């Protein structure tokens, strides 16, 4: 089945679009990546989303405008990619949408909201759309995150080494896989969320990324601000756990700067401190598992300063990127959702309770019909146990 996948992360950088050819035989899934692209949001819609994110107040009118706007811009991206990436052969679209709120109360997730009305995508492409991928897991008592854990476990689970998959989006999440223990997955805390918030603060919104980590590379870690940031109670919670910009946002950063008395901190020292927070909290989260190697993905892999600090703190574990396993580091999350939607179409659960904290494994999402009658295949009976990336540069894990 050829699947188109659409997503947008907590950084609201762009719409990630990926296409994959997936086959499933006897519990093994083979994924052939067909292409990936990033499609920029319109300036107006991106501004509307950023202005509505926590802790900002918003209105139901704004929620409706975002839901419609994201659906329409996802639909345009899907229509173009259906031609360019699949030659018109796509059979299913999977849309994660844009997360606007992740409702956590006393460490438990009560609800989660992803916007981007799938009807627009179904009408534009004529294809059925799987969307709302997290809510079933939340309703079963889970965090609805990280959904990447299923992908990671299927891809890394046949290795004899202790491995971790690390995604560096706005929030960092990890999946730890080893032959001698059940898989574990959770959000570790901010990856780029605070760094990007600082850049927007320093540039009055003109920019939102420290390109190539150049500013942070010139700075020194401020011990007072570093200590204040590490005092967040989230780091003391045990997995499974999840977080978002509800916890780590521009207002929180401003409060910590004031608390530490660092209002006059130079831009380079501020960003160096935030990079160190990300690197140290990721490494601390992985320390109990004594992993041998870490496969990173997400926008943070484009920040050489962050990657150097991670490499130092994760040693002796080897840090590399998911590209070593045949996937574009920027495209992994989109391929994760392609896999989850493909499994939903075939009646297979899209999450792992040990990783999300759910009481049982659930089939993810809901389906919006396309232009033709909706006909699902019979549910697959074989348990899914392996994911193979079929790629010209790599078709299996490196030798262990």
Residue pairs with C-beta under 8 A, 6 or more apart in sequence:
1 21
1 22
1 23
1 91
1 92
1 342
1 345
2 19
2 20
2 21
2 22
2 34
2 86
2 89
2 90
2 91
2 92
3 19
3 20
3 21
3 22
3 90
3 91
3 92
3 93
3 94
3 338
3 341
3 342
4 17
4 18
4 19
4 78
4 81
4 82
4 85
4 86
4 90
4 92
4 93
4 94
4 125
4 127
4 338
5 16
5 17
5 18
5 19
5 20
5 93
5 94
5 95
5 96
5 334
5 335
5 337
5 338
5 341
6 15
6 16
6 17
6 74
6 77
6 78
6 93
6 94
6 95
6 96
6 116
6 121
6 334
6 337
7 15
7 16
7 95
7 96
7 97
7 333
7 334
7 337
8 14
8 15
8 16
8 41
8 70
8 96
8 97
8 98
8 116
9 16
9 99
9 169
9 170
9 298
9 299
9 333
10 99
10 169
10 170
10 171
10 193
10 244
10 245
11 169
11 170
11 192
11 193
11 196
11 208
11 299
12 41
12 46
12 49
12 50
12 53
12 98
13 38
13 299
14 38
14 39
14 40
14 41
15 38
15 39
15 40
15 41
15 73
15 74
15 77
16 36
16 38
16 330
16 331
16 333
16 334
17 36
17 37
17 38
17 39
17 77
17 78
17 81
17 85
17 334
18 33
18 34
18 35
18 36
18 85
18 331
18 334
18 335
18 338
19 33
19 34
19 35
19 36
19 81
19 85
19 86
19 90
19 338
20 31
20 32
20 33
20 34
20 335
20 338
20 339
21 31
21 32
21 34
22 29
22 30
22 31
22 32
22 338
22 339
22 342
23 29
23 30
24 30
24 342
24 346
24 380
24 384
26 382
27 382
27 383
27 384
27 385
27 386
28 384
28 385
28 386
28 387
28 388
29 154
29 339
29 342
29 384
29 386
29 387
29 388
30 387
30 388
30 390
31 335
31 338
31 339
31 387
31 388
31 389
31 390
32 389
32 390
32 391
33 326
33 327
33 328
33 331
33 335
33 389
33 391
34 85
34 86
35 81
35 84
35 85
36 328
36 330
36 331
36 334
36 335
37 81
37 84
37 85
38 330
39 73
39 76
39 77
39 80
40 46
41 49
41 73
42 69
42 73
44 69
45 66
45 69
45 70
45 73
48 62
48 65
48 66
48 69
49 66
49 70
49 98
49 100
51 58
52 58
52 62
52 63
52 66
52 100
53 100
53 245
53 249
54 101
54 244
54 245
54 246
54 249
55 246
55 249
55 251
63 100
63 115
66 98
66 100
66 115
67 115
67 116
67 117
68 117
68 120
70 97
70 98
70 115
70 116
70 117
71 115
71 116
71 117
71 118
71 119
71 120
71 121
72 120
74 95
74 97
74 116
74 120
74 121
75 120
75 121
75 123
75 124
75 125
76 124
78 93
78 95
78 121
78 124
78 125
78 127
79 124
79 125
81 90
82 88
82 90
82 125
82 127
90 125
90 127
91 127
92 127
92 128
92 129
92 130
92 341
92 342
92 345
93 121
93 122
93 125
93 127
93 128
93 129
93 130
93 341
94 129
94 130
94 131
94 133
94 337
94 338
94 340
94 341
94 342
94 365
95 116
95 118
95 121
95 129
95 130
95 131
95 337
96 114
96 131
96 133
96 333
96 337
97 114
97 115
97 116
97 118
97 131
97 132
98 114
98 115
98 116
99 112
99 113
99 114
99 244
100 113
100 114
100 115
101 111
101 112
101 113
101 244
101 246
102 109
102 112
102 113
102 144
102 145
102 242
102 243
102 244
102 246
103 109
103 110
103 111
103 112
103 113
103 246
104 110
104 242
104 243
104 244
104 246
104 247
107 237
107 241
109 138
109 142
109 143
109 144
109 145
109 242
110 138
111 135
111 138
112 134
112 135
112 138
112 144
112 145
114 131
114 132
114 133
114 134
116 131
118 129
118 131
118 132
118 368
119 368
121 127
121 129
121 368
122 128
122 129
122 368
122 369
122 370
122 371
125 370
126 370
126 371
126 372
127 370
127 371
128 345
128 367
128 368
128 369
128 370
128 374
129 367
129 368
129 370
130 340
130 341
130 344
130 345
130 364
130 365
130 366
130 367
131 365
131 366
131 368
132 365
132 366
133 147
133 337
133 340
133 341
133 344
133 350
133 364
133 365
134 144
134 145
134 147
134 364
135 144
136 362
136 363
136 364
136 365
137 143
137 144
137 147
137 350
137 351
137 356
137 358
137 362
137 364
138 144
139 362
140 353
140 358
140 359
140 360
140 362
141 357
141 358
141 359
142 240
142 351
142 353
142 356
142 357
142 358
142 359
142 362
143 186
143 240
143 241
143 242
143 356
143 357
144 242
144 356
145 173
145 187
145 242
145 356
146 167
146 173
146 174
146 175
146 185
146 186
146 187
146 242
146 355
146 356
147 336
147 337
147 340
147 350
147 351
147 356
147 364
148 165
148 167
148 173
148 175
148 185
148 332
148 333
148 336
149 175
149 183
149 185
149 351
149 352
149 355
149 356
150 336
150 339
150 340
150 343
150 350
150 351
150 352
150 355
151 165
151 332
151 335
151 336
151 339
151 340
151 387
152 165
152 175
152 177
152 183
152 185
153 175
153 177
153 183
153 352
153 355
154 339
154 384
154 385
154 386
154 387
155 165
155 325
155 387
155 389
155 397
156 163
156 165
156 175
156 177
156 295
156 397
157 177
157 183
157 385
157 386
158 386
158 397
159 177
159 179
159 397
159 400
160 179
160 400
161 178
161 292
161 293
161 400
162 176
162 177
162 178
162 179
162 180
162 289
162 290
162 291
162 292
163 176
163 177
163 178
163 291
163 292
163 293
163 294
163 295
164 174
164 175
164 176
164 177
164 286
164 289
164 291
164 293
164 294
164 295
164 317
165 174
165 175
165 177
165 294
165 295
165 297
165 322
166 172
166 173
166 174
166 282
166 286
166 294
166 295
166 296
166 297
167 173
167 174
167 191
167 296
167 297
167 298
167 332
167 333
168 191
168 192
168 278
168 296
168 297
168 298
168 299
168 300
168 301
168 306
169 191
169 192
169 298
169 299
169 300
169 333
170 190
170 191
170 192
170 193
170 196
170 244
170 245
171 187
171 189
171 190
171 191
171 193
171 243
171 244
171 245
171 248
172 187
172 188
172 189
172 190
172 191
172 278
172 281
172 282
172 300
173 185
173 186
173 187
173 188
173 242
174 185
174 186
174 188
174 282
174 285
174 286
175 183
175 184
175 185
175 355
176 183
176 184
176 185
176 286
176 289
176 291
177 183
178 289
178 291
181 289
182 354
183 352
183 354
183 355
184 239
184 240
184 289
184 354
184 355
185 239
185 240
185 352
185 355
185 356
186 239
186 240
186 241
186 242
186 285
186 355
187 241
187 242
187 243
187 244
188 281
188 282
188 285
188 286
189 232
189 234
189 235
189 243
189 248
189 277
189 278
189 281
189 282
189 285
190 248
190 274
190 277
190 278
190 281
191 278
191 282
191 298
191 300
192 209
192 278
192 299
192 300
192 303
193 245
193 248
193 249
194 229
194 248
194 252
194 253
194 274
194 277
194 278
195 210
195 216
195 271
195 274
195 275
195 278
195 303
195 306
196 208
196 209
197 249
197 250
197 253
198 253
198 267
198 270
198 271
198 274
199 207
199 208
199 209
199 210
199 215
199 271
200 207
200 208
200 250
201 250
201 253
201 254
202 267
202 270
210 216
210 271
210 303
210 305
212 302
212 303
212 304
212 305
213 271
213 275
213 303
213 304
213 305
213 306
214 305
215 267
215 268
215 271
216 268
216 271
216 272
216 274
216 275
216 303
216 305
216 306
217 268
217 272
217 304
217 305
218 268
218 272
219 266
219 267
219 268
219 269
219 270
219 271
219 272
219 273
220 268
220 269
220 272
221 269
221 272
221 273
221 276
222 260
222 262
222 265
222 269
222 270
222 272
222 273
224 260
224 261
224 262
225 256
225 257
225 260
225 262
225 265
225 270
225 273
226 273
226 276
226 277
227 260
228 256
228 259
228 260
229 256
229 273
229 274
229 277
230 277
230 280
230 281
232 247
232 248
234 241
234 243
234 247
235 281
235 284
240 354
240 355
240 356
240 357
253 274
257 263
257 265
257 270
262 270
265 273
272 305
275 303
275 305
275 306
275 309
276 309
278 300
278 306
278 309
278 310
279 306
279 309
279 310
279 312
279 313
280 313
282 310
282 313
282 314
283 310
283 313
283 314
286 294
286 314
286 317
291 317
292 317
292 318
293 317
293 318
293 319
293 320
294 310
294 314
294 317
294 318
294 319
294 320
295 320
295 321
295 322
295 324
295 325
296 307
296 310
296 319
296 320
296 321
296 322
296 329
297 321
297 322
297 327
297 329
297 330
297 332
297 333
298 329
298 330
298 332
298 333
299 330
300 306
300 307
301 307
301 321
301 329
301 330
302 330
307 319
310 319
311 319
321 329
322 328
322 329
322 332
323 329
324 394
324 398
325 389
325 394
325 397
326 389
326 390
326 391
326 393
326 394
326 395
327 335
327 389
327 391
339 350
339 387
340 350
340 351
340 364
340 365
341 350
341 364
341 365
343 349
343 350
343 363
343 364
343 384
344 350
344 363
344 364
344 365
344 367
345 367
345 376
345 377
346 377
346 379
346 380
347 363
347 376
347 377
347 378
347 379
347 380
348 363
348 379
348 380
348 384
349 361
349 362
349 363
349 364
350 362
350 363
350 364
350 365
351 358
351 361
351 362
351 364
352 361
353 359
353 360
353 361
367 374
367 376
388 395
388 396
389 395
